[in-house]
């Protein structure tokens, strides 16, 4: 699991240190926060009498509320809402320098005992005794695993060689206090009757298109209230409200290849989603493109120049670069550690900068999904300039240090109910030497001529991808484009093609990025890795790459349907 990641586009106040002035009295009246704090201190004191006493504990509670409407081919298929509370309990035995999470040659304690851990469901009602009983059960179970792991590790420490990375297992960080009152109605401004009709109409646009295998539209709204307390004294309560509309359709070509397209819209309010007319125009264009894709030629392997559009470049950077600068991963003994020894060295062209900024709430009026104020370890979010003028400067850090980076920069993240690790936030690529779209196109054609190529490729849309970072497998990536064009050197019109994946190894690929566009696009999605699915954004201009490699997309065996498609027969 720790070598395989995907980025999905589908069922994908003031900032102050300390409590805001208006929130002090409200925090005292927050029943859940007070119960978490009092029970944590009680359990910590009593476990301190054990043979292996904990040196640190925290409780993280995600109070989650969701609502969604889904449709298929013009009819509502589901509508539901749910509310639940998930507790993640963190017990650390030993010391900041060496504790139960310490990785060894034959296993990593984090994978043995699970990033996924044992999440516990808490009552959604604020009944102190009921909540305390669940906290007690969770703490007892987590302590048993932690103390057993620490006992085993203590024995192994005596018989194993020196660690490659001699950094502590947990960083010292300043306790934080921050409080936001709960959101009274996260669905405020959402007219359910209006949106039922809109969601039906969006999927209905594909109803009478031949060979469409599926057509779905989903509107989802979520409210996640995060409460965090630690034995260091942190107390944090903040809110995250998200709205997302996703439209997906899949068409099948005569050779059996299935071709998906997606459109996704994100906002923190219902009013922030695009207008009905705007979305309908996008979906009509998507329908027409699917029809064209079905007739597009299948292409074979290729190695040569290419342009990644702004919309696809962000996904590209997230997959092949972002996961490799997640610092905690570099401490795992089975990780390929692509960049561990490259601090201060050039990893990209000298005009390229890469920043991760969880404090950036929006760009150009578009909300960013990777925004947050505090991470899931209670550390204040920070802007991190990872690459400056092509030089690698730092990593994304959780509270698991590595040599040279002994403190968190607010990137310890996790899905509700799962233990944290360092993860991406808002990835933002910029350049000191922007090129217009026409200039990138000229660079592509000129490079094709130099290499004796009849054409290059333009990757217009990408759905996602995966990357392998471990030592036991090739350190490679696979990015999955959905809309690809051949750009001919002789001036012929661009040709829509299908059936390819972008593949390669990261260092070789980075060395071939030679020019960057002047207009960024925003990709809002969900990234899945060891600590579950977390919301992220990727913002990047287009990229010109001198050498890219593509392979034929895997195609499943196709068995033609026996029955005719409904609607084609007059009697149906």
WOHU-V663288 format. One record per helix or strand of 2 or more residues. SS is the DSSP state (A for helix, B for strand). FROM is the first residue (numbers start at 1). LEN is the number of residues. If there is no record, write none. Layout:
<<SS & FROM & LEN> <SS & FROM & LEN>>
This chain:
<<B & 5 & 4> <A & 21 & 8> <A & 31 & 17> <B & 54 & 19> <B & 75 & 20> <A & 109 & 4> <B & 120 & 3> <A & 128 & 32> <B & 177 & 3> <A & 192 & 13> <B & 212 & 19> <B & 235 & 18> <B & 258 & 10> <A & 270 & 3> <A & 276 & 20> <B & 297 & 2> <B & 302 & 7> <A & 310 & 11> <A & 322 & 4> <A & 327 & 5> <B & 352 & 6> <B & 362 & 2> <B & 366 & 2> <B & 383 & 6> <B & 391 & 2> <B & 412 & 2> <B & 421 & 2> <B & 426 & 6> <B & 434 & 2> <A & 437 & 15> <B & 455 & 13> <B & 476 & 13> <B & 495 & 4> <B & 500 & 6> <A & 506 & 5> <B & 513 & 5> <B & 521 & 9> <B & 532 & 9> <B & 543 & 10>>
